[in-house]
Every structure is written in structure tokens, then in C-alpha cells.
Amino acid sequence: MAQKSAGSEDRTSAAPDVQLPRSIFVPDDDPHREAREAVYAVLSDSFMAFISLLLVPIIVIPFFVTLPASIQAIFDWSDVTIILFFVAEYASKLYLARDRWAYVRSPWHLLDLAVIVLSFVSYVPIFGLSGKGSALLLVRLLRLPRVFAVTGRAAGSRLGPEKSTGEAPPAEPEVGIREIDPTHLTEVHVLSWEELAEHLGTDRPEWIHLSNFSDAALARLSAILHVPHHHLRLDQVDDLWPHIGRVERAVLLFLQSGEIRYPKQSREFYTIARRGAVIVVQGPKVISITPHGLDPFPRVLGWLQSGPLPPETFAVRVVEGLLDTTLREYRGLLTDVELEVSQIARTPRSRLPKDFLARMYELQKTVGRLSTNLVHFRELVSRLNSGRIPLEGIDDDAKGRFETLGDETGFLSEIANDATERLGTIVDVYINQSSFETNRILKILAVITAIAIIPATIGGLLGVSGPYIFELWQIVIVVVLSMMFVTYCFLKLGWLRT
């Protein structure tokens, strides 16, 4: 049972191009993200810790050993190179940081900045530290904290951020139990767990709905219904849903909810969030179970109030209402999917994002799973209509209505399959266009290479001593005519056509 699609929401005004489909376009909320990831990959904490350790022998050895001038020069150049690595790391990460002020205020980065500044003190003439002396050696020693700073930062990143243990997990909402009977469809009664057990002990037709259902209530409801608890778990949302089964006297219908979620960040994809709903039919009673945030009760109740509802067919009509509501919501999902697919097909290739194929793969997978759900839903309706899973109170009229639901499910399944095929066609066209453009570039490079070989070959031959002497104008004429002839050949072959 699907919720209101996110496609009904307005597009954010921050999007620079609102004409692109929201399934493949995401406003870039962090323009420096890719560059920052590249810098952090190259100038990682582990790499910086390694080159920081190289400073130790460079700084310490000259204190105890008098090195030859050539070795000392190598040490000095290594010292300067490592300092430049420190500067490049600090400057690039500061520039690409999401919050530069927070980056500067970080204790590790304050220490980085201090050591970089002290490293350059020896190269500033006004301090009188450009020669050899104790002051210069002191400044060199002050670079050693950089080793411990970067090494400590690398170790801290491997350990990961400390997790707060003071915050309590959010409390789950209380399970809501509501009940209606066939004679008072406008009245909804709120029940306690004890009253629920009493109601289920009678043979009176009624519909009981449990919303905000959680794992904590699983064992309690399982004991009341005498149904194994693993049949009532709502987290078993997989490709087998929807389906129908039977446990002793209870008929179990497993339906699915769906809500389209458009990507709000660059690393998110177009998805349909799925949540399970379990319908238990025991004789004339229907018990529906849904998780937090999913409540079909008002919609189905309105559907039941649209016509007469005899008590003997009450359970069948409630099940029919739940199935009809679910099918209408599948139709809404497919409508949004079709609009997205049509808009993607109309989008020029030049405006598609770089990760278009990845987004199309996720979209194809999502639509494919929706198509699979419809196949299982049709099988569920077929089993009800054929009587293989009997419901109390089902008659020929109900079977006819179930057959109509099955036919409409088949129609929607064809729409989903068509959307999947259209997505595959769009991907094929995109790949073929990319291959064509690549081949065109390769042809241009081949033409340029073939034309450039002519003057290069003639120039190489003229460099070899021989009995023949040519004038410059003769060489130019031969080169130009040869290049024109090769260009003409490629033009006739169609390699230079756009």
C-alpha cells in the first residue's frame, strides 16, 4: 500500500536546471566533493605520516654527524620538498573543506599550521636564521611535532569518531488498535490488548487494524492469534511479496507499501521504499497489521462505506477493499514512473549527468522490482478467485470482482514491463551514441596522424645523406600535395563527415 508519491512535491528552487528529471538530476550541494575526495586519497593521513617520519633522520642526523656537502644538500632539498608537501596538503584541504573555519579551528590543523609557519622561519632573512647555528637547529627541532601531529591524526582517523552513548534511542510509537463492525462503519473503536483478545474470541464479523506495529508487539499478537510469530514479521519485505498463505484456520495475505523517493543528495538514487503489511483473515474477522507511517485504514473505510455490506460477506469485502486500495496505489506509482521515463527520453544527451548509466541501472532495478511485485499480486488475486485459498463468505459476485482486479493487475504489469524495456532502450541509445562519438574522435586522430606522418617521413628521409639534392620549394610542393591527397581519400571514405 503506497503512500503519497514524492513526485507531487515541488522542485526545489535551488536546482539550477529544474527541467531535468529528478530521478537523474541532483543539485550539487557540494561542488568540491570530488576534488576533496581526490586530494584526501592522494594526500592521505597515512601518506603524510610516512613522509613526516622521513623528517626524523633529516633533522636528527646532522646533530650528531658532520655530513659531506653533497649529502647535506640532499638532506636540505628533501627537507624543502617535505615542507612543500605539508603546505600543499594544508592549503588544498583548507580550500576544499566544506566548512573552512571549522577546519582551521580543529586542534590538529592548528598544530599543522603552527609547524608550517615555524618551518618557514629559517628561510626568512629578517630573523637571522638562514645560516648554521643553534637558533636554526632549534627551529629545525620544532618541526618534529609535525611528525607526531600527522601520525596521531592518522591513528585517530583509523580509530574513527567516538560514539556518543549518552543519547537514548528514540522511543517507538505505541501500537494503535482500532476496530469497526459491519453495522457501524462510521464508528471506530480504540481497543486495548485485553479487549483485542476478547474480540478475537467471538464469531462476530469485524475488522481490526493494528498500526505502528513493532517487534515488541510481535510475541503478544502471535499468542492472541495462535499464529507463529515469524509469519507476522513486517521486515520480511523481499521479492516474494506480495503473496498469500494459510496457517491452520488463518489466511495470511502479505502486501507491500511503496513510496517514491527522489534523490536529494548527489549519492542517492531514485528508489521506491517498500514496507510490508500483513492481513490475517480468521473466519469472519480481518486483522490488518502495518508499520509506523503506513495507515490504509481511512481509505479502505471510505471504500467500504460506498456500498451495502452484508455481515456474511464482510471479511471478503474488507480484503477486496485492501487489495483495490493497494492496486490503485500501484497505479499511482506507475504513473510517476512513466512520467520520469518519458522525461528522460526527451532529455538531450549533452545535459545528462556523468553518472547517468549508474542512475539508469538503479531506476531499471527499481521498476523491475515493481513489475515483480505486480506479478506476485496477480498470483495472489488468482488464488483467491480460484478458491485455492478459500475465504469465508466468498460468492460468485466476489469472484467476478477479484477477476477484474486480476485483469487490471495484468494491465499494470504490462505497463511496468514496457517501462523497463523503454529504460533499456534509452540505455542502449546512450551507449551507442557514446560509442559513435568515441569512434568519431578516433577517426579524427587517425586522420591527423596519417597526415602528420607525411612531413615527418619526408623530413627523416632528407636527413639521410644521398646523391639527390632538392630545393625547398620542391619539398614543400611534394608535402602539400601528399597531404591533400590523403585528406581527399579520407574525405571520400566519409571519415571527415560530421
C-alpha positions in Angstrom: 0.0 0.0 0.0 1.7 3.1 -1.2 2.0 6.5 0.3 1.7 9.8 -1.4 4.4 10.0 -4.0 7.3 12.4 -3.5 6.7 13.4 -7.2 3.8 15.6 -6.1 6.2 17.9 -4.2 7.5 21.0 -5.8 11.0 21.0 -7.2 13.5 22.9 -5.0 14.2 26.4 -6.2 17.9 25.8 -5.6 18.1 23.4 -8.6 19.9 25.2 -11.4 18.0 23.2 -14.1 14.5 22.2 -13.0 13.7 20.8 -16.5 15.8 17.7 -15.9 14.1 14.6 -14.5 14.5 14.4 -10.8 15.4 10.8 -11.0 18.7 11.5 -12.7 19.4 15.1 -11.6 20.6 16.1 -8.2 21.6 19.6 -7.2 25.3 19.6 -6.4 25.2 20.7 -2.8 29.0 20.3 -2.5 30.8 21.4 -5.7 34.2 20.5 -4.2 33.3 17.0 -3.1 35.0 15.1 -5.9 38.2 17.2 -5.8 38.3 16.9 -2.0 38.0 13.1 -2.2 40.8 13.0 -4.7 43.0 15.2 -2.5 42.3 13.1 0.6 43.0 10.0 -1.4 46.4 11.2 -2.6 47.5 13.3 0.4 46.0 10.8 2.9 46.9 10.9 6.6 48.9 7.7 6.2 51.0 9.1 3.4 51.6 12.4 5.3 52.6 10.4 8.4 55.1 8.4 6.3 56.8 11.5 4.8 56.7 13.1 8.3 58.7 10.2 9.6 61.3 10.9 6.9 61.9 14.2 8.7 63.3 12.5 11.8 66.7 11.4 10.2 66.9 14.6 8.2 66.7 16.7 11.3 68.4 14.5 13.9 71.4 13.1 11.9 73.1 16.5 11.3 73.2 17.0 15.1 75.5 14.0 15.6 77.3 13.6 12.3 79.1 16.0 10.1 77.9 15.2 6.7 79.7 15.8 3.3 78.4 18.8 1.4 76.7 16.6 -1.2 74.8 14.6 1.4 73.9 17.7 3.3 72.5 19.2 0.1 70.3 16.1 -0.4 69.0 16.4 3.1 68.3 20.1 2.6 66.4 19.5 -0.6 64.4 16.7 1.0 63.6 19.0 3.9 62.2 21.6 1.5 60.3 19.0 -0.5 58.6 17.6 2.6 57.7 21.1 3.8 56.1 21.8 0.4 54.1 18.6 0.7 52.8 19.9 4.1 51.9 23.3 2.6 50.2 21.7 -0.4 48.2 19.4 1.9 47.1 22.1 4.3 46.2 24.7 1.5 44.3 22.2 -0.7 42.3 20.7 2.2 41.5 24.1 3.6 40.3 25.4 0.2 38.2 22.3 -0.5 36.8 22.0 3.1 33.0 22.2 3.5 33.5 24.4 6.5 36.8 26.2 6.3 36.5 28.0 9.6 35.8 24.7 11.3 38.8 23.2 9.5 41.1 26.0 10.8 39.8 25.7 14.3 40.5 22.0 14.5 43.3 21.3 17.1 45.2 19.0 14.7 45.1 21.6 11.9 46.1 24.4 14.3 49.2 22.4 15.1 49.7 21.8 11.4 49.6 25.5 10.7 52.0 26.3 13.6 54.6 23.8 12.4 54.3 25.0 8.8 54.9 28.6 10.0 57.9 27.5 12.1 59.3 25.6 9.2 59.5 28.7 7.1 61.1 30.8 9.8 64.6 29.6 8.9 64.1 30.9 5.3 63.1 34.4 6.3 66.3 36.6 6.4 64.9 39.1 8.9 65.1 36.5 11.7 68.8 35.9 11.1 68.3 32.2 11.0 69.4 31.5 7.4 72.8 30.2 8.4 74.1 27.5 10.7 73.7 28.0 14.4 71.9 26.9 17.5 68.8 29.1 16.7 68.5 27.4 13.3 68.8 24.0 14.9 66.2 24.9 17.4 63.8 25.8 14.6 64.5 22.6 12.8 63.8 20.7 16.0 60.4 22.5 16.2 59.4 20.6 13.1 59.4 17.3 14.9 56.0 18.0 16.4 54.7 17.7 12.8 55.7 14.1 12.9 53.7 13.4 16.0 50.8 15.6 14.8 50.3 13.8 11.5 51.0 10.3 12.9 48.4 11.0 15.7 45.9 12.3 13.2 46.3 9.2 11.0 45.9 6.9 14.1 42.8 8.9 15.1 41.2 8.5 11.7 41.7 4.8 11.8 40.1 4.5 15.2 37.1 6.6 14.0 35.0 9.1 15.8 33.9 8.4 19.3 30.3 7.3 19.5 28.1 9.1 22.0 26.5 6.8 24.5 24.5 9.4 26.4 21.7 9.7 23.9 18.8 7.3 24.3 17.3 5.6 21.2 14.1 7.2 20.0 11.0 5.6 21.6 8.8 3.6 19.3 5.2 4.9 18.9 2.6 2.9 20.8 0.7 0.3 18.8 -2.8 1.6 17.9 -5.6 -0.9 17.8 -8.8 0.2 16.0 -12.0 -1.8 15.3 -15.1 -1.5 13.1 -18.0 -3.8 12.6 -20.3 -4.2 9.6 -23.3 -2.4 11.3 -21.4 0.7 12.4 -19.0 1.5 9.6 -18.8 5.2 10.7 -17.7 4.3 14.2 -14.1 3.5 15.0 -13.4 2.0 18.4 -10.0 2.1 20.1 -9.1 -1.2 21.8 -6.6 -2.3 24.4 -4.7 -5.6 24.1 -7.1 -7.2 26.6 -10.1 -6.0 24.6 -8.5 -7.3 21.4 -8.2 -10.8 22.8 -11.9 -10.6 23.9 -13.0 -9.5 20.4 -11.0 -12.2 18.7 -12.7 -14.8 20.9 -16.1 -14.1 19.4 -17.6 -15.0 15.9 -18.8 -11.5 15.2 -17.6 -10.1 11.8 -15.3 -7.2 12.3 -12.2 -5.5 11.0 -9.3 -4.8 13.5 -6.4 -2.7 12.4 -3.1 -2.5 14.2 -0.9 0.5 13.2 2.6 1.4 14.3 3.2 -2.3 14.8 6.7 -3.1 16.2 8.8 -6.2 17.1 7.9 -5.6 20.7 4.2 -6.4 20.0 5.0 -9.4 17.8 5.0 -12.1 20.5 1.9 -10.6 22.1 -0.2 -10.7 18.9 1.2 -14.1 17.9 -0.1 -15.6 21.2 -3.5 -14.0 20.7 -3.9 -15.1 17.1 -2.2 -18.5 17.6 -0.1 -17.8 14.6 3.7 -18.4 14.6 5.4 -15.1 15.1 7.7 -15.4 12.1 4.6 -15.2 9.8 3.8 -11.7 11.2 7.2 -10.1 10.8 6.9 -6.9 8.8 10.6 -6.7 7.9 10.4 -9.6 5.5 10.0 -7.3 2.5 11.6 -9.2 -0.3 10.9 -10.2 -3.9 8.3 -12.8 -2.7 5.9 -10.1 -1.6 3.0 -9.8 -2.2 1.9 -13.4 -1.7 -0.8 -15.4 0.2 -0.6 -18.4 2.5 -2.5 -20.4 5.0 -1.6 -21.3 8.6 -4.2 -23.6 10.2 -7.5 -21.6 10.2 -5.9 -18.3 9.3 -5.4 -17.0 5.8 -2.4 -14.7 5.5 -2.0 -12.0 2.9 1.3 -10.2 2.6 1.0 -6.9 0.8 3.6 -4.2 0.1 3.7 -0.5 0.6 5.6 1.8 -1.8 6.8 5.4 -1.7 8.8 7.0 -4.4 11.9 8.7 -3.0 13.7 11.1 -5.4 17.4 11.7 -4.7 18.1 14.7 -2.5 21.8 14.3 -2.5 24.3 13.5 -5.2 25.0 10.0 -3.9 21.3 9.0 -3.6 19.2 7.3 -6.3 15.6 7.1 -7.4 14.1 4.4 -5.2 10.7 3.0 -4.1 10.8 2.4 -0.4 8.9 -0.8 0.4 7.2 -1.7 3.6 5.2 -4.8 4.4 1.6 -5.1 5.5 0.2 -8.4 6.8 -3.5 -9.2 6.5 -4.8 -12.1 8.7 -8.3 -13.5 7.9 -9.8 -15.8 10.5 -13.3 -16.7 9.6 -15.4 -13.5 9.6 -12.6 -11.4 11.2 -9.9 -9.4 9.4 -6.8 -8.3 11.2 -4.5 -5.9 9.3 -1.0 -5.1 10.6 1.0 -2.1 9.3 4.3 -0.5 10.5 4.8 3.1 11.6 3.9 5.7 9.0 1.5 3.5 7.0 -2.2 3.6 7.6 -4.6 2.4 4.9 -7.5 2.4 7.4 -9.2 5.7 6.4 -9.0 5.0 2.7 -10.4 1.4 2.9 -13.0 2.5 5.4 -14.2 5.1 2.9 -14.3 2.4 0.2 -16.4 0.2 2.4 -18.9 2.9 3.0 -19.6 3.4 -0.7 -22.0 0.4 -0.9 -24.0 -2.2 1.0 -22.0 -4.5 3.2 -23.9 -7.6 4.4 -22.3 -9.2 7.5 -21.9 -12.6 5.8 -19.6 -11.1 3.2 -17.9 -8.6 5.5 -14.4 -10.3 5.5 -14.4 -10.7 1.8 -15.3 -7.1 1.2 -12.6 -5.8 3.6 -10.0 -8.0 1.8 -11.3 -6.7 -1.6 -11.0 -3.1 -0.3 -7.4 -3.6 0.9 -6.5 -5.2 -2.5 -8.3 -2.5 -4.5 -6.6 0.3 -2.5 -3.2 -1.4 -3.0 -3.8 -1.7 -6.7 -4.8 1.9 -7.1 -1.6 2.9 -5.3 0.4 0.7 -7.6 -1.2 2.6 -10.5 -0.1 5.9 -9.0 3.5 4.6 -8.7 3.5 3.5 -12.3 2.1 6.9 -13.4 5.0 8.6 -11.8 7.5 6.1 -13.3 6.0 6.6 -16.8 6.4 10.4 -16.4 10.0 10.1 -15.4 10.8 7.7 -18.2 9.2 10.0 -20.8 11.1 13.0 -19.5 14.4 11.1 -19.5 13.8 10.1 -23.2 13.2 13.7 -24.1 16.4 14.9 -22.3 19.3 15.8 -24.7 22.3 13.7 -24.1 24.5 16.7 -23.6 22.6 17.6 -20.4 22.6 14.2 -18.8 24.8 13.7 -15.7 28.1 12.0 -15.7 26.7 9.1 -13.6 23.7 8.6 -16.0 24.3 4.9 -16.5 24.6 4.3 -12.7 21.3 6.2 -12.2 19.6 4.3 -15.0 20.7 1.0 -13.6 19.1 1.9 -10.2 16.0 3.1 -12.0 15.8 -0.1 -14.0 16.2 -2.2 -10.9 13.5 -0.3 -9.1 11.0 -0.6 -11.9 11.9 -4.3 -12.4 11.1 -5.0 -8.7 7.8 -3.1 -9.1 7.0 -5.3 -12.1 7.8 -8.4 -10.0 5.5 -7.2 -7.2 2.7 -6.9 -9.7 3.2 -10.5 -10.9 3.0 -11.8 -7.4 0.0 -9.6 -6.7 -1.8 -11.0 -9.7 -1.0 -14.6 -8.5 -2.4 -13.7 -5.1 -5.7 -12.4 -6.6 -5.8 -15.5 -8.8 -5.5 -17.9 -5.9 -8.3 -16.1 -4.1 -10.5 -16.1 -7.2 -9.9 -19.8 -7.9 -10.8 -20.9 -4.3 -7.4 -22.5 -3.7 -7.2 -20.2 -0.6 -10.9 -20.1 0.5 -12.3 -17.1 2.3 -15.5 -17.3 4.4 -18.3 -15.6 2.6 -16.9 -15.5 -0.9 -19.5 -15.9 -3.7 -19.7 -15.6 -7.5 -20.0 -11.8 -7.3 -16.9 -11.5 -5.2 -15.0 -13.9 -7.6 -16.0 -11.7 -10.5 -14.7 -8.6 -8.7 -11.5 -10.5 -7.9 -11.2 -11.5 -11.6 -11.5 -7.8 -12.5 -8.7 -6.9 -10.1 -6.6 -9.7 -11.6 -7.2 -8.3 -15.1 -6.2 -4.8 -14.0 -3.1 -6.1 -12.3 -2.1 -7.8 -15.6 -2.6 -4.5 -17.4 -0.4 -2.6 -14.9 2.2 -5.4 -15.1 2.4 -4.8 -18.9 2.9 -1.1 -18.2 5.7 -1.9 -15.8 7.3 -4.2 -18.3 7.0 -1.6 -21.0 8.7 1.0 -18.8 11.5 -1.4 -18.1 12.0 -2.0 -21.9 11.9 1.7 -22.6 14.6 2.3 -20.0 16.7 -0.5 -21.6 16.2 1.2 -25.0 17.3 4.6 -23.5 20.5 3.0 -22.1 21.3 1.3 -25.4 20.8 4.6 -27.4 23.1 6.4 -24.8 25.8 3.7 -25.1 25.6 3.7 -28.9 25.8 7.5 -29.1 28.8 7.4 -26.8 30.5 4.7 -28.9 29.7 6.8 -32.1 31.3 9.9 -30.6 34.3 7.9 -29.4 34.8 6.4 -32.9 34.5 9.8 -34.5 37.2 11.2 -32.2 39.4 8.1 -33.0 38.8 8.7 -36.8 39.9 12.3 -36.4 43.0 11.3 -34.6 43.8 8.7 -37.2 43.4 11.3 -40.0 45.7 13.8 -38.2 48.2 11.0 -37.6 48.2 9.9 -41.2 48.6 13.5 -42.5 51.3 14.3 -40.0 53.3 11.1 -41.0 53.9 12.6 -44.4 56.1 15.6 -43.5 57.7 13.6 -40.7 58.7 10.8 -43.1 60.0 13.1 -45.8 61.9 15.1 -43.2 63.5 11.9 -42.0 64.5 10.8 -45.5 66.0 14.2 -46.2 68.2 13.8 -43.1 69.8 10.8 -44.7 72.7 11.7 -47.0 72.2 10.7 -50.6 73.1 11.6 -54.2 69.9 13.7 -54.7 69.6 17.4 -53.8 66.2 19.0 -53.6 65.1 22.6 -53.4 63.0 23.8 -50.5 60.0 24.7 -52.8 60.1 21.2 -54.3 59.9 19.6 -50.9 57.0 21.9 -49.9 55.1 21.0 -53.0 55.5 17.3 -52.5 54.5 17.5 -48.9 51.4 19.7 -49.6 50.2 17.6 -52.5 50.7 14.4 -50.5 48.8 15.7 -47.5 46.0 17.0 -49.8 45.7 13.6 -51.5 45.5 11.8 -48.1 42.9 14.3 -46.9 40.9 13.7 -50.1 41.0 9.9 -49.6 39.7 10.2 -46.0 37.0 12.6 -47.2 35.8 10.2 -49.8 35.8 7.4 -47.2 33.5 9.5 -45.1 35.9 9.9 -42.1 35.7 13.7 -42.1 31.9 13.9 -42.2 30.1 15.2 -39.1 
